[in-house]
Amino acid sequence: MNVNRREALKSALAFAVVPLMPSFALAKNDGGFFELTAQTARKPLHNVPDKLSELWTYNGELPGPKITITAGERVKVRFKNMLDEPTSVHWHGIRIDNAMDGVAGLTQEPVMPGDVFDYDFIAPDAGTYWYHAHNMSWNQVPRGLAGPLIIQDKEPMVPDAQDITMVLSDWILDENGQLNTAAFGSPGLFSHGGQLGNWLTVNGVSLPDISLTAGKWHRLRLINASSARVLDIDPSRFGAELIGYDGQTFLKPVKTEGPLRFAPAQRMDLIVKPKEAGTVPFEMVTGKPFTFANFIVLPNESVEENTIDLPQPNDLPLPEISAARLLPLVMVGGAMGQLDQLVYKGEELSGSRFMETKQFWGLNGVAGMEMDKPYFTAKRGETIMLESENQTAWPHAMHIHGHHFQVLEINGEVQESHVWRDTFLAERGDKVRIAFVADNPGKWLIHCHMLGHAASGMMNWFEVV
């Protein structure tokens, strides 16, 4: 889709300004359940309001309704599937009870059309999380099945009006500005960088205005809900400081310089206090900066304190490095990669078999997962250290379910801060070492969150007993 940036901005100004994140937090029914329904809806993705796309949504909203609760609270969601194919809901980043993790085929059966499934779990950790479909995710998430899950600290850092959630998504649009589902599942996309879209939205809105107030602290919760696109975001361009990743806040704010690589499924928490009224662009800064939202800073006479107190970090179990079990996690395959090194269901793939099986990627030489052969089995409380190496020509965002890990080293460089993550980005040639305590019993998925890569082989599972 060839959309001139200047024309897009011009038409955006003519388009009605849409509130960035409407307050549509889910209401509970008499049984204490949030009601969540997967259903179709027609909505604009481009900035031409009469060009509607057929989307799959939660409760008819794009993104899905923001679920806001407090740390330690019990979450009860009654999920109904009104689509024509099975689906499930994964609660991304939550140290959740295994039966509620929402991975169809591993932790639960998929929810069939017309059926209902009750999710019931404790949300132990404050932070920025999200939920999304986890059955044929490569097809369902890029149609719209994703939404934010915000777990508030017991004493929130800023008032609700200054706590802003931003779900960032890219879409594959055709020349009419409508969702092009014919491109989904293409072997050419799966075997390369994944299903990269050609249009960006924030909270389902094209080129929105985001209201901030001069002199006041704001918390920005960024969620990359794209299927495969890594976004380059530079907080310093709009005066923001980094306070956490993947739901886990730091001890103090960090001033950054230059763009930060923001991979699919990752979250980035920022704080910002604009100095004066005006318009500040929110950009993707890969190459020439591209504006896909604007911060509209409103005037204000009062000024808040120069410093802000961050909430206490979540109490996560610290890895015992000296006793850790070291395991390899080698990413192979893909176009311009090592397709000849893949084994799928016991068969060494070659020639036309890659296209026939649609398996192009693997972990440790194995494409896909075998239910009777976990990647590893850990005793509860054991420290696991994974030494990953990306031997492919493409980046991969590796997500571990049910746990958070510390990033210890990147390409031999010790990461002194040992930042907590649930998804790490491995660029081409990268060697990343991580460690976590396997303290959550059950069967857990580990996979690339470039969703087409996972569907075509880059996934496995491990068990904690």
C-alpha positions as CSV (number, residue, x, y, z in Angstrom):
1,M,0.0,0.0,0.0
2,N,1.6,3.3,-1.1
3,V,0.5,6.0,1.3
4,N,2.3,9.3,1.1
5,R,3.2,10.4,4.6
6,R,2.3,14.0,4.0
7,E,-1.1,13.0,2.5
8,A,-1.7,10.7,5.4
9,L,-1.1,13.5,7.9
10,K,-3.2,15.9,6.0
11,S,-6.2,13.5,5.9
12,A,-5.6,12.7,9.6
13,L,-6.2,16.4,10.4
14,A,-9.5,16.3,8.4
15,F,-10.5,13.2,10.3
16,A,-12.4,13.6,13.6
17,V,-10.1,13.5,16.6
18,V,-10.7,10.3,18.5
19,P,-10.1,9.9,22.3
20,L,-6.9,7.9,22.6
21,M,-8.0,5.2,25.1
22,P,-11.8,5.4,25.8
23,S,-12.7,4.3,29.3
24,F,-14.2,0.9,28.4
25,A,-12.9,-1.2,31.3
26,L,-15.0,-4.4,31.5
27,A,-17.9,-4.5,33.9
28,K,-18.5,-7.6,36.0
29,N,-21.7,-9.6,35.9
30,D,-23.5,-10.8,39.0
31,G,-21.2,-13.8,39.4
32,G,-18.1,-11.5,39.6
33,F,-17.0,-12.4,36.0
34,F,-15.8,-10.0,33.4
35,E,-17.7,-10.7,30.2
36,L,-15.4,-11.1,27.2
37,T,-16.7,-12.2,23.8
38,A,-14.7,-12.9,20.6
39,Q,-16.8,-11.5,17.7
40,T,-16.5,-9.9,14.3
41,A,-16.8,-6.1,13.8
42,R,-16.3,-3.6,11.0
43,K,-13.9,-0.8,11.8
44,P,-11.6,1.6,9.9
45,L,-7.8,1.0,10.2
46,H,-6.7,3.7,7.8
47,N,-7.7,7.3,8.3
48,V,-10.6,7.2,5.8
49,P,-13.7,6.5,7.9
50,D,-15.7,4.8,5.2
51,K,-13.1,2.2,4.4
52,L,-14.1,-0.4,7.0
53,S,-12.2,-3.7,7.6
54,E,-13.7,-7.0,8.7
55,L,-12.0,-7.5,12.1
56,W,-12.1,-10.1,14.8
57,T,-12.5,-8.3,18.1
58,Y,-13.1,-8.7,21.8
59,N,-16.5,-7.2,22.7
60,G,-16.6,-5.4,19.3
61,E,-13.7,-3.1,20.5
62,L,-10.3,-2.4,18.9
63,P,-8.2,-3.1,20.9
64,G,-10.1,-5.3,23.3
65,P,-11.5,-3.8,26.5
66,K,-8.9,-2.6,29.0
67,I,-9.1,-4.9,32.0
68,T,-7.8,-3.0,35.0
69,I,-7.4,-4.6,38.4
70,T,-5.1,-4.3,41.5
71,A,-2.1,-6.5,42.2
72,G,-3.1,-9.7,44.1
73,E,-6.7,-9.5,43.0
74,R,-8.6,-12.5,41.7
75,V,-9.5,-12.2,38.0
76,K,-12.6,-14.0,36.7
77,V,-13.3,-13.8,32.9
78,R,-16.2,-15.5,31.3
79,F,-15.0,-15.9,27.7
80,K,-17.5,-16.7,24.9
81,N,-16.4,-17.5,21.3
82,M,-18.7,-16.1,18.7
83,L,-16.3,-16.7,15.8
84,D,-16.5,-19.4,13.2
85,E,-13.2,-21.1,14.3
86,P,-11.8,-22.2,17.7
87,T,-9.8,-19.8,19.8
88,S,-8.4,-19.3,23.3
89,V,-7.1,-16.4,25.4
90,H,-3.5,-16.1,26.7
91,W,-2.8,-13.7,29.6
92,H,0.6,-12.6,28.5
93,G,3.3,-12.0,31.1
94,I,1.2,-13.2,34.1
95,R,2.8,-15.7,36.5
96,I,-0.5,-17.6,36.2
97,D,-1.9,-20.9,37.2
98,N,-0.9,-23.3,34.3
99,A,-4.5,-24.4,33.6
100,M,-5.4,-20.7,32.9
101,D,-2.5,-19.8,30.6
102,G,-4.7,-20.2,27.6
103,V,-2.5,-22.1,25.2
104,A,-4.8,-24.2,23.0
105,G,-3.4,-27.7,22.7
106,L,-1.0,-27.5,25.7
107,T,-2.9,-26.1,28.8
108,Q,-6.5,-26.3,27.5
109,E,-8.6,-27.4,24.6
110,P,-9.5,-24.6,22.2
111,V,-12.9,-22.9,22.9
112,M,-15.1,-24.0,20.0
113,P,-17.5,-21.7,18.2
114,G,-20.5,-20.9,20.5
115,D,-18.8,-22.3,23.6
116,V,-17.9,-20.6,26.9
117,F,-14.7,-21.0,29.0
118,D,-14.2,-19.5,32.5
119,Y,-10.7,-18.1,33.2
120,D,-10.1,-17.7,37.0
121,F,-6.7,-16.7,38.3
122,I,-4.8,-14.5,40.7
123,A,-2.8,-11.7,39.2
124,P,0.2,-11.5,41.6
125,D,2.3,-8.7,40.0
126,A,1.6,-5.1,39.2
127,G,2.5,-3.9,35.8
128,T,1.6,-3.6,32.1
129,Y,0.4,-6.8,30.5
130,W,-1.9,-7.8,27.7
131,Y,-4.1,-10.6,26.5
132,H,-4.4,-12.1,23.0
133,A,-5.7,-15.2,21.1
134,H,-3.5,-18.3,21.3
135,N,-5.0,-20.6,18.8
136,M,-3.7,-20.0,15.3
137,S,-2.3,-16.8,16.7
138,W,-0.7,-15.9,13.3
139,N,-4.2,-15.6,11.9
140,Q,-6.2,-14.3,14.9
141,V,-4.0,-11.6,16.5
142,P,-3.4,-9.6,13.3
143,R,-7.2,-9.6,12.7
144,G,-7.6,-7.8,16.1
145,L,-7.8,-10.3,18.9
146,A,-5.7,-8.5,21.5
147,G,-6.3,-6.1,24.4
148,P,-4.5,-4.5,27.4
149,L,-4.4,-6.0,30.9
150,I,-3.3,-3.4,33.5
151,I,-2.5,-4.5,37.0
152,Q,-2.3,-1.4,39.2
153,D,-0.1,-1.0,42.2
154,K,-2.0,-0.8,45.5
155,E,-0.9,2.9,45.6
156,P,-0.9,4.1,41.9
157,M,2.0,6.3,40.9
158,V,-0.2,8.8,39.0
159,P,-3.9,9.6,38.8
160,D,-6.0,7.6,36.3
161,A,-6.2,10.5,33.9
162,Q,-2.4,10.6,33.7
163,D,-2.0,6.8,33.3
164,I,-2.1,6.3,29.6
165,T,-2.1,2.9,27.8
166,M,-0.9,2.7,24.2
167,V,-1.4,-0.5,22.2
168,L,0.8,-0.3,19.2
169,S,-0.2,-2.5,16.2
170,D,0.8,-2.8,12.6
171,W,-1.6,-4.0,9.9
172,I,-1.4,-5.4,6.4
173,L,-3.6,-3.1,4.3
174,D,-4.5,-3.3,0.6
175,E,-4.6,-0.3,-1.8
176,N,-8.0,0.7,-0.4
177,G,-6.8,0.9,3.2
178,Q,-8.6,-2.3,4.2
179,L,-7.2,-5.4,6.0
180,N,-5.6,-7.8,3.5
181,T,-6.2,-11.2,5.0
182,A,-5.2,-12.9,1.8
183,A,-1.6,-12.3,2.7
184,F,-1.9,-14.2,6.0
185,G,-0.1,-17.5,6.2
186,S,2.1,-16.8,3.2
187,P,5.1,-19.1,3.2
188,G,7.1,-16.2,1.8
189,L,6.2,-14.1,4.9
190,F,6.6,-17.0,7.4
191,S,10.1,-17.9,6.1
192,H,11.4,-14.3,6.2
193,G,10.7,-11.5,8.7
194,G,7.1,-12.6,9.4
195,Q,3.8,-10.9,8.7
196,L,5.0,-7.3,8.7
197,G,2.3,-4.8,8.2
198,N,2.4,-1.5,6.2
199,W,0.3,0.7,8.5
200,L,0.5,1.5,12.2
201,T,-2.2,2.4,14.7
202,V,-2.3,3.3,18.4
203,N,-5.2,1.8,20.2
204,G,-6.8,0.9,16.9
205,V,-6.8,4.6,15.7
206,S,-4.8,5.9,12.8
207,L,-2.6,8.9,13.7
208,P,-4.4,9.8,17.0
209,D,-3.9,12.8,19.2
210,I,-2.8,11.9,22.8
211,S,-3.6,14.5,25.4
212,L,-1.0,15.4,28.0
213,T,-0.9,18.3,30.5
214,A,2.1,20.5,30.9
215,G,3.8,20.4,34.3
216,K,2.2,17.0,35.3
217,W,3.8,13.6,35.5
218,H,2.3,10.9,33.2
219,R,2.8,7.2,32.9
220,L,2.9,5.8,29.4
221,R,2.3,2.1,29.1
222,L,3.4,0.9,25.6
223,I,2.4,-2.5,24.3
224,N,3.7,-3.8,21.0
225,A,0.8,-6.0,19.8
226,S,2.3,-6.3,16.2
227,S,2.6,-9.8,14.7
228,A,6.2,-9.4,13.7
229,R,7.3,-5.8,13.6
230,V,10.1,-4.5,15.8
231,L,9.5,-0.8,16.5
232,D,12.3,1.6,17.2
233,I,11.1,4.1,19.9
234,D,13.2,6.9,21.2
235,P,11.8,8.2,24.5
236,S,14.3,11.1,24.6
237,R,12.7,12.6,21.6
238,F,9.6,13.5,23.6
239,G,11.3,14.0,27.0
240,A,10.4,10.6,28.5
241,E,12.3,8.3,30.9
242,L,12.2,4.5,31.0
243,I,10.9,3.0,34.2
244,G,10.3,-0.7,33.3
245,Y,10.0,-3.5,30.9
246,D,7.4,-6.3,30.5
247,G,5.5,-5.3,33.6
248,Q,8.5,-5.1,35.9
249,T,9.5,-1.6,37.2
250,F,13.0,-0.4,37.9
251,L,14.3,1.0,41.2
252,K,14.7,4.4,39.5
253,P,14.0,6.1,36.1
254,V,16.5,5.7,33.4
255,K,17.4,8.4,30.8
256,T,18.0,6.8,27.5
257,E,19.8,8.1,24.4
258,G,18.8,7.0,20.9
259,P,16.2,4.5,19.8
260,L,15.2,1.4,21.9
261,R,14.3,-1.8,20.0
262,F,10.8,-2.7,21.0
263,A,9.9,-6.2,19.9
264,P,6.4,-7.9,19.4
265,A,4.8,-8.8,22.8
266,Q,7.2,-6.6,24.8
267,R,6.0,-3.7,27.0
268,M,7.8,-0.5,27.8
269,D,6.8,1.8,30.7
270,L,7.8,5.4,30.6
271,I,7.2,8.6,32.6
272,V,7.1,12.0,31.1
273,K,6.4,15.5,32.4
274,P,6.0,18.0,29.5
275,K,7.4,21.4,30.2
276,E,5.1,23.5,28.0
277,A,2.0,23.4,25.8
278,G,2.4,22.3,22.1
279,T,2.5,19.3,19.8
280,V,5.2,16.6,20.1
281,P,5.3,13.7,17.6
282,F,5.4,10.1,18.7
283,E,7.5,8.4,16.1
284,M,9.0,5.2,14.8
285,V,12.6,6.1,14.2
286,T,13.9,3.3,12.0
287,G,15.6,5.3,9.3
288,K,13.7,8.5,8.7
289,P,11.4,9.2,11.6
290,F,7.7,8.3,10.9
291,T,5.0,10.0,13.0
292,F,2.1,7.7,13.9
293,A,0.6,9.7,16.8
294,N,1.0,13.1,18.3
295,F,1.2,14.2,21.9
296,I,-1.0,17.3,22.4
297,V,0.3,19.0,25.5
298,L,-2.3,21.2,27.1
299,P,-1.4,24.3,29.1
300,N,-1.5,24.2,32.9
301,E,-0.4,26.7,35.6
302,S,0.4,24.2,38.3
303,V,3.6,22.3,38.3
304,E,4.2,18.9,40.0
305,E,7.4,18.0,41.9
306,N,10.5,17.4,39.8
307,T,10.9,13.9,41.1
308,I,8.4,11.1,41.2
309,D,8.3,8.0,43.4
310,L,8.3,4.7,41.5
311,P,6.3,1.8,43.0
312,Q,8.2,-1.0,44.7
313,P,9.4,-3.7,42.2
314,N,7.5,-7.0,42.2
315,D,8.9,-9.7,44.4
316,L,10.3,-12.2,41.8
317,P,12.4,-15.2,42.8
318,L,16.1,-14.5,42.2
319,P,18.0,-17.1,40.1
320,E,20.7,-18.9,41.9
321,I,23.4,-18.6,39.2
322,S,26.0,-20.8,40.9
323,A,23.6,-23.7,40.9
324,A,21.9,-23.0,37.5
325,R,21.4,-25.7,34.9
326,L,22.8,-24.5,31.6
327,L,20.8,-25.3,28.4
328,P,21.3,-24.3,24.8
329,L,18.6,-22.4,22.8
330,V,19.8,-22.2,19.2
331,M,17.5,-20.6,16.6
332,V,17.9,-22.0,13.1
333,G,16.2,-22.0,9.8
334,G,14.4,-19.4,7.7
335,A,15.2,-17.9,4.3
336,M,18.9,-17.4,3.8
337,G,19.4,-19.6,6.9
338,Q,20.0,-23.3,7.7
339,L,16.9,-25.0,6.4
340,D,18.9,-28.2,5.9
341,Q,19.3,-28.6,9.7
342,L,15.6,-29.0,10.6
343,V,14.0,-32.1,11.9
344,Y,10.2,-32.2,12.0
345,K,8.3,-35.1,13.7
346,G,11.5,-37.2,13.4
347,E,12.0,-36.4,9.7
348,E,15.0,-34.5,8.4
349,L,13.3,-32.0,6.1
350,S,14.7,-31.3,2.6
351,G,13.6,-30.0,-0.8
352,S,9.9,-29.6,-1.2
353,R,9.1,-30.9,2.3
354,F,9.7,-27.4,3.8
355,M,6.8,-26.0,1.7
356,E,4.6,-29.1,2.2
357,T,5.0,-29.0,6.0
358,K,5.3,-25.2,6.2
359,Q,8.0,-25.7,8.8
360,F,10.9,-23.2,8.2
361,W,12.2,-22.6,11.7
362,G,13.5,-24.5,14.7
363,L,15.0,-24.5,18.1
364,N,18.0,-26.7,18.7
365,G,17.5,-28.2,15.2
366,V,13.9,-29.3,15.9
367,A,10.9,-27.7,14.1
368,G,7.7,-27.5,16.2
369,M,7.0,-29.4,19.4
370,E,6.3,-33.0,20.2
371,M,3.9,-33.4,23.1
372,D,5.8,-36.4,24.6
373,K,9.2,-34.7,24.4
374,P,9.6,-31.5,26.4
375,Y,12.6,-29.2,25.7
376,F,13.5,-29.9,29.4
377,T,11.9,-30.9,32.7
378,A,12.8,-28.8,35.8
379,K,12.2,-29.5,39.4
380,R,10.2,-26.8,41.1
381,G,12.5,-24.1,42.4
382,E,15.4,-25.0,40.1
383,T,17.3,-22.2,38.4
384,I,17.5,-22.6,34.6
385,M,20.0,-20.7,32.5
386,L,19.3,-20.6,28.7
387,E,22.2,-19.7,26.4
388,S,20.6,-18.6,23.2
389,E,22.2,-18.1,19.8
390,N,20.4,-16.7,16.8
391,Q,21.9,-18.4,13.8
392,T,19.3,-17.2,11.4
393,A,19.2,-14.1,9.1
394,W,16.2,-12.5,11.0
395,P,15.5,-11.2,14.5
396,H,13.4,-13.2,16.9
397,A,11.4,-12.2,20.0
398,M,11.5,-15.2,22.4
399,H,8.7,-15.4,25.0
400,I,8.7,-17.7,28.0
401,H,5.3,-18.4,29.5
402,G,4.5,-18.4,33.2
403,H,7.8,-16.9,34.3
404,H,10.0,-13.8,34.2
405,F,13.8,-14.1,33.6
406,Q,16.8,-11.9,34.1
407,V,18.9,-11.0,31.1
408,L,22.5,-11.8,32.2
409,E,24.6,-11.3,29.1
410,I,24.2,-10.1,25.5
411,N,27.1,-11.1,23.2
412,G,29.4,-11.6,26.1
413,E,28.7,-8.2,27.7
414,V,27.4,-8.6,31.2
415,Q,24.2,-6.8,31.9
416,E,24.8,-5.3,35.3
417,S,21.2,-4.3,35.9
418,H,19.9,-7.8,35.2
419,V,16.7,-6.4,33.8
420,W,13.6,-8.6,34.2
421,R,11.8,-9.6,31.0
422,D,9.3,-12.2,29.7
423,T,10.3,-11.6,26.1
424,F,13.8,-11.0,24.8
425,L,14.9,-9.9,21.3
426,A,17.7,-11.7,19.6
427,E,19.0,-10.0,16.6
428,R,20.9,-11.8,13.8
429,G,24.0,-13.4,15.3
430,D,23.1,-12.4,18.9
431,K,24.0,-14.6,21.8
432,V,21.8,-13.9,24.8
433,R,22.1,-15.6,28.2
434,I,19.1,-15.5,30.6
435,A,18.2,-17.1,33.9
436,F,15.0,-17.8,35.8
437,V,13.6,-19.9,38.7
438,A,11.3,-22.6,37.4
439,D,8.9,-22.2,40.3
440,N,5.5,-22.4,38.5
441,P,4.3,-26.0,38.1
442,G,2.9,-27.1,34.7
443,K,3.6,-27.3,31.0
444,W,4.9,-24.0,29.6
445,L,5.4,-22.7,26.1
446,I,8.6,-21.1,24.8
447,H,8.4,-19.6,21.4
448,C,9.2,-16.8,19.0
449,H,6.6,-14.0,19.2
450,M,7.0,-13.3,15.5
451,L,3.7,-15.3,15.3
452,G,4.4,-16.7,11.8
453,H,7.8,-18.0,13.0
454,A,6.1,-19.8,15.9
455,A,3.5,-21.3,13.6
456,S,6.2,-22.5,11.2
457,G,8.4,-24.3,13.8
458,M,10.0,-21.9,16.3
459,M,8.3,-23.2,19.4
460,N,8.7,-25.8,22.1
461,W,7.6,-26.5,25.7
462,F,9.1,-27.3,29.1
463,E,7.7,-28.7,32.2
464,V,8.0,-27.8,35.9
465,V,7.3,-30.7,38.3
